[in-house]
């Protein structure tokens, strides 16, 4: 890419080949244009130090009402969802909802998840042996978070079928320039998901679960400050599924692919299963499931030698930050034993991912069990990449079990 094309780089219209491998372009931007103008009042940050500072900056907020109104359509179901859920809100709403969720996802709760999650992983691996064309995404990675979040909300197993489709539709609307058909599908998914949740909430109000184990019951009960509004309740249940589904599915899918392409690291994990935890951290760094995040300035802020006025939109490039040679030695090399590993895959500060330890548990158990069960696993046919800029993962990852 020549200098003129680099200067005009846009996430809304990325150049050919970018979706398959964005890292060379991100490396050029980080080295030559670390604070890159995406348009009037809009900037892309690619250095680790800048992204970290943006996450921690008190003048940068996550409220997306102003940004999403022209993109999603003010008042539409998808706009209501993405401006009500935890990830795109600021205090006091963010503080209160996050406190409720973190109370439900404490260390005791995560410890209780481990045994049933191990059983789920083993059963999925058993079933893969019977598949004529096993696919790591369809038959393994995508099944795990739907089951985990389904259990947290106590969604009946027979009613979990639509959850993944709803999640994909809703999150696809977050692309820099979603097509009209993407928005139509996303709006329909929000409407259908909310209709289902109203029935589930009504039933849970009649028969509350144990708030120590049932996140939905905990959210319904609220806290000393009172109950959530119906919109807050419904949209944060949707957020739980979406955030858990996207991160974990892509972590496992990207991780399996990276380990198989870098076969020495697969064999290393097979020989040293205790490396599963550091392997998850390295895979989160190497192929970040969430590639981009966003903030808006409430007052003037400065990055590099550029002062941005209040109201500026900042896109934080996690993917570029996580391969910054100023922080990571030989950053394009996969090293499942890498320590320290100060990646930003889960964000930082007040908006750090509330489910990060659940995702880590899912990734550790899934990858460890897969390597142990099918040590000769190999790619079979051509993987199909998801064609989104914000999220990085696979639609299909066909394998042979060996």
C-alpha positions in Angstrom: 0.0 0.0 0.0 1.5 3.3 -1.1 1.5 6.5 1.1 -1.6 8.0 -0.6 -3.7 4.9 -0.1 -2.5 4.6 3.5 -3.5 8.2 4.1 -7.0 7.5 2.7 -7.5 4.2 4.5 -11.1 3.8 5.7 -12.6 1.1 7.9 -15.9 1.6 6.0 -14.3 0.7 2.7 -11.1 -1.3 3.5 -8.8 -2.2 0.7 -8.7 -5.7 -1.0 -7.3 -8.4 1.2 -7.7 -6.4 4.4 -10.4 -8.7 5.8 -8.2 -11.7 5.3 -5.2 -10.2 6.9 -5.5 -6.7 8.4 -2.2 -6.8 10.3 0.2 -5.5 7.7 -1.9 -2.4 7.2 -2.4 -1.9 10.9 1.4 -2.1 11.3 1.9 0.6 8.6 -0.6 2.8 10.3 0.9 2.2 13.7 4.4 3.1 12.4 3.5 6.0 10.1 0.1 7.3 11.0 -0.6 6.2 14.6 -3.4 8.8 15.0 -5.2 8.4 11.7 -8.1 10.6 10.5 -11.1 8.5 9.4 -13.1 11.6 8.6 -14.2 14.9 10.1 -13.9 14.6 13.8 -13.1 10.8 13.7 -9.8 9.2 14.5 -8.2 5.7 14.6 -5.7 4.9 17.3 -3.3 2.0 16.7 -0.5 2.3 19.3 -0.8 0.2 22.4 0.0 3.3 24.6 -2.6 5.4 23.0 -5.3 2.7 23.1 -4.5 2.0 26.8 -4.6 5.7 27.6 -8.0 6.1 25.8 -9.5 3.2 27.8 -8.4 5.0 31.0 -9.1 8.6 30.0 -11.8 10.2 32.2 -13.0 12.5 29.3 -13.7 9.6 26.9 -17.2 8.1 27.2 -19.0 5.0 25.8 -22.4 6.5 25.3 -23.3 5.9 21.7 -26.5 7.8 21.2 -25.0 10.6 19.1 -22.8 8.2 17.0 -25.4 5.5 16.4 -28.4 7.7 15.6 -27.4 8.4 12.0 -26.0 4.9 11.5 -28.7 2.8 13.0 -31.7 5.1 12.9 -32.8 6.9 16.1 -35.7 5.1 17.7 -35.3 1.8 15.9 -35.1 -1.5 17.9 -31.4 -2.0 17.1 -30.6 1.6 18.1 -32.5 1.1 21.4 -30.6 -2.0 22.1 -27.1 -0.7 21.4 -27.7 2.5 23.4 -29.2 0.7 26.4 -26.9 -2.2 26.9 -24.0 -2.1 29.3 -21.1 -1.8 26.8 -22.4 1.4 25.2 -23.5 3.3 28.3 -21.9 5.5 30.9 -22.4 6.1 34.6 -24.7 6.0 36.4 -26.5 3.3 34.3 -23.2 1.6 33.5 -22.1 1.5 37.1 -25.3 0.0 38.4 -25.8 -2.7 35.7 -22.1 -3.7 35.8 -22.3 -4.1 39.6 -25.3 -6.4 39.2 -23.6 -8.5 36.5 -20.2 -8.7 38.3 -22.0 -9.9 41.4 -23.4 -12.7 39.4 -20.1 -13.5 37.7 -17.9 -13.7 40.8 -15.2 -16.2 41.4 -17.5 -18.6 43.2 -19.9 -18.6 40.3 -17.1 -19.2 37.8 -15.8 -22.1 39.9 -19.3 -23.6 39.8 -19.2 -23.5 36.0 -16.1 -25.5 35.5 -17.4 -29.1 36.0 -20.6 -28.7 33.9 -18.5 -26.8 31.2 -16.0 -29.7 31.1 -18.9 -32.1 30.6 -20.3 -30.0 27.8 -16.9 -29.8 26.1 -16.5 -33.5 26.3 -19.9 -34.2 24.9 -19.3 -31.9 22.0 -16.0 -33.6 21.3 -17.8 -37.0 21.4 -20.4 -35.8 18.9 -17.7 -34.4 16.5 -16.5 -37.9 16.0 -19.8 -38.8 14.4 -19.9 -35.8 12.1 -19.1 -36.6 8.5 -17.6 -33.2 8.0 -16.7 -31.8 11.4 -16.6 -28.0 11.6 -14.9 -26.4 14.6 -17.3 -23.4 14.5 -20.6 -25.1 14.0 -20.0 -28.2 16.0 -17.9 -26.9 18.8 -16.9 -23.2 19.3 -20.4 -21.7 18.7 -22.1 -24.3 20.9 -20.2 -23.5 24.0 -21.1 -19.9 24.8 -24.7 -20.4 23.9 -24.9 -23.2 26.4 -23.0 -21.2 29.1 -25.1 -18.1 28.7 -28.2 -20.2 28.4 -27.4 -21.8 31.7 -26.6 -18.4 33.4 -30.1 -17.1 32.3 -31.7 -20.5 32.8 -33.0 -20.6 29.3 -34.7 -24.0 28.7 -32.4 -26.1 26.5 -35.1 -26.7 23.9 -35.5 -22.9 23.4 -31.9 -22.0 22.7 -32.0 -22.7 18.9 -32.5 -19.1 17.7 -30.0 -17.5 20.1 -26.9 -17.6 18.0 -28.6 -16.3 14.9 -30.1 -13.4 16.9 -26.6 -12.6 18.3 -24.9 -12.5 14.9 -27.6 -10.3 13.4 -27.5 -7.8 16.2 -23.8 -7.5 16.4 -23.4 -7.2 12.6 -25.1 -3.8 12.8 -22.0 -2.5 14.6 -20.0 -2.5 11.4 -18.7 0.9 10.3 -21.2 1.1 7.4 -24.0 -1.6 7.8 -26.0 -2.3 4.7 -29.8 -1.7 4.8 -30.4 -5.4 4.7 -28.1 -5.9 7.7 -30.0 -3.3 9.7 -33.4 -4.9 8.7 -32.2 -8.3 9.9 -30.8 -6.7 13.1 -34.0 -4.9 13.9 -36.0 -8.1 13.4 -33.6 -10.0 15.7 -34.0 -7.4 18.5 -37.8 -7.5 18.2 -37.9 -11.3 18.3 -35.3 -11.6 21.1 -37.2 -9.1 23.3 -40.5 -10.9 22.7 -38.9 -14.1 23.8 -37.3 -12.5 26.8 -40.6 -10.9 28.0 -42.1 -14.4 28.2 -39.0 -15.7 30.0 -38.9 -12.8 32.5 -42.6 -13.1 33.2 -42.1 -16.8 34.0 -39.1 -16.0 36.2 -41.0 -13.4 38.2 -43.6 -16.1 38.9 -40.9 -18.7 39.8 -37.7 -16.9 40.8 -34.4 -18.9 40.7 -31.5 -18.8 43.0 -29.9 -15.4 42.5 -26.5 -16.9 43.3 -26.7 -19.1 40.2 -29.4 -17.5 38.0 -28.3 -14.2 36.5 -31.8 -13.4 35.2 -33.3 -13.6 38.7 -30.5 -11.4 40.0 -31.1 -8.8 37.3 -34.9 -8.9 38.0 -34.5 -8.4 41.7 -32.2 -5.4 41.2 -30.3 -4.0 44.2 -30.7 -1.5 47.0 -31.2 1.3 44.4 -34.2 -0.5 43.0 -35.0 -2.6 39.9 -33.9 -2.1 36.3 -36.4 -0.8 33.9 -37.9 -3.3 31.5 -35.7 -1.9 28.6 -32.5 -2.2 30.7 -33.4 -5.7 31.8 -34.2 -7.0 28.3 -31.3 -5.3 26.5 -28.7 -6.4 29.0 -29.8 -10.0 28.8 -29.3 -9.7 25.0 -25.9 -8.1 25.7 -24.9 -11.0 27.9 -25.5 -13.5 25.1 -24.0 -11.3 22.4 -20.8 -10.5 24.3 -20.3 -14.0 25.5 -21.1 -15.6 22.1 -18.9 -13.4 20.0 -15.8 -13.4 22.2 -15.8 -17.1 23.0 -16.7 -18.4 19.6 -14.0 -16.3 17.9 -11.4 -17.0 20.6 -11.8 -20.8 20.1 -12.1 -20.7 16.3 -9.2 -18.2 15.8 -7.2 -20.2 18.4 -7.7 -23.5 16.8 -6.8 -22.1 13.3 -3.7 -20.3 14.6 -2.5 -23.4 16.5 -2.9 -25.6 13.4 -1.2 -23.1 11.1 1.6 -22.8 13.6 1.8 -26.5 14.2 4.7 -26.3 16.5 2.6 -24.4 19.0 -0.2 -27.1 18.8 2.4 -29.8 19.6 3.8 -27.6 22.4 0.4 -27.3 24.0 -0.2 -31.1 23.5 3.1 -31.8 25.3 2.6 -29.1 28.0 -1.2 -28.9 28.8 -0.4 -26.6 31.8 0.2 -23.9 29.2 -3.5 -23.8 28.3 -4.0 -20.6 30.4 -1.1 -18.6 28.8 -2.1 -20.0 25.4 -5.5 -18.4 25.8 -3.9 -15.1 26.6 -1.6 -15.3 23.6 -4.4 -16.3 21.2 -6.5 -13.3 22.5 -3.5 -11.1 21.7 -2.6 -12.7 18.4 -6.1 -12.8 16.8 -8.2 -10.5 19.0 -11.9 -11.5 18.7 -12.9 -7.9 19.0 -10.7 -5.9 16.7 -12.1 -2.4 17.3 -13.7 -0.4 20.1 -15.0 3.2 20.2 -15.1 6.2 22.5 -16.4 9.8 22.2 -14.7 12.7 23.9 -16.6 14.9 26.3 -13.9 17.5 26.3 -10.8 18.2 24.2 -8.2 15.4 24.3 -4.8 15.0 22.9 -3.2 11.9 21.3 0.2 12.1 19.6 0.5 15.7 18.4 -3.2 16.1 17.6 -5.7 17.9 19.8 -9.2 16.6 19.3 -12.1 18.8 20.2 -15.0 17.7 22.4 -17.4 15.5 20.5 -14.6 13.7 18.6 -15.1 10.0 17.8 -12.2 7.7 18.5 -11.8 4.2 17.2 -9.5 2.1 19.3 -7.7 -0.5 17.2 -7.2 -3.4 19.6 -5.8 -5.6 16.8 -3.0 -3.1 16.1 -2.3 -2.4 19.8 -1.9 -6.1 20.5 0.8 -6.4 17.9 2.7 -3.3 18.9 6.5 -4.1 19.0 6.9 -1.4 21.7 5.2 -3.8 24.1 5.4 -7.3 22.6 8.7 -8.8 21.4 8.4 -10.2 17.9 4.7 -9.4 17.9 3.8 -11.3 14.8 5.1 -14.6 16.2 2.6 -16.9 18.1 4.1 -17.9 21.4 1.7 -19.8 23.7 4.1 -19.3 26.6 4.5 -15.6 26.2 4.8 -13.8 29.6 4.1 -11.1 30.4 1.3 -10.5 28.0 -0.3 -7.1 28.4 -2.9 -7.5 25.6 -6.0 -5.3 25.5 -8.4 -7.9 24.1 -10.7 -7.4 27.1 -10.3 -3.6 27.3 -9.2 -1.8 30.4 -10.6 0.5 33.1 -14.2 0.8 34.0 -15.4 -0.8 30.8 -13.1 -3.9 31.0 -15.1 -6.9 29.8 -17.3 -8.1 32.7 -17.3 -11.7 31.4 -13.6 -11.9 30.7 -13.0 -14.7 33.3 -15.9 -16.7 31.9 -14.4 -16.4 28.4 -10.9 -17.4 29.7 -12.4 -20.5 31.4 -14.3 -21.5 28.2 -11.2 -21.0 26.1 -8.9 -22.9 28.5 -11.1 -25.9 28.8 -12.1 -26.1 25.2 -8.7 -25.8 23.7 -7.1 -28.1 26.2 -9.6 -30.8 25.7 -9.6 -30.5 21.9 -5.8 -30.9 21.7 -5.8 -33.8 24.1 -8.8 -35.6 22.4 -7.8 -35.1 18.8 -4.0 -34.6 18.7 -3.8 -35.2 14.9 -6.5 -32.6 14.2 -5.9 -30.9 10.8 -7.5 -28.3 8.5 -9.7 -29.9 5.9 -10.6 -27.7 3.0 -10.6 -23.9 3.0 -11.7 -22.0 6.2 -14.3 -19.3 5.6 -13.5 -16.0 7.3 -16.2 -13.8 8.7 -16.3 -10.7 6.5 -16.6 -8.1 9.3 -14.1 -5.4 10.3 -15.0 -5.1 14.0 -15.1 -8.8 14.8 -12.5 -11.3 13.7 -13.5 -15.0 13.4 -14.6 -17.7 11.1 -17.9 -18.7 9.7 -16.6 -22.2 8.9 -13.5 -24.0 10.0 -13.6 -27.6 8.5 -11.2 -30.1 10.1 -10.3 -33.7 10.0 -10.0 -35.4 13.3 -7.0 -37.6 12.3 
